Amino acid sequence: MEQCTFEGTWEEILLHASELIGRRVKLTVLPSENLQSKNEVTLNQVLEGRVGRIQFQPPNLSDQTGEAFTQLLADKYESSRLSQ
């Protein structure tokens, strides 16, 4: 694939995810001049169905990302250890 440009909302860019797997990308976030608050998407909504396991509590996931990732790794290690 030669160099190309995708422009649109985050949701529109995500439609091209399969084309971008394994490729280096550069993302520039443009000012949201015409976007209304009803079009805003939370991190929970973006990750829903795309991540193996994330508990969406509290709604501000950034406060517990490290803890959630640590727990996910611990669970994976434990399940792999038990299956041996």
NORPETA-V14355 format. One record per pair of residues at least 12 apart in sequence whose ideal C-beta (glycine too) atoms are under 7 Angstrom apart, sorted by the first residue. I is the first residue (numbers start at 1). J is the second residue. D is the distance in Angstrom with one decimal. If there is no record, write none. Layout:
I,J,D
I,J,D
//
This chain:
1,19,6.9
10,41,6.4
11,41,6.9
43,61,5.3
44,56,4.6
44,59,6.7
44,61,6.4
52,72,6.7
53,72,5.7
54,68,5.7
55,68,6.4
//
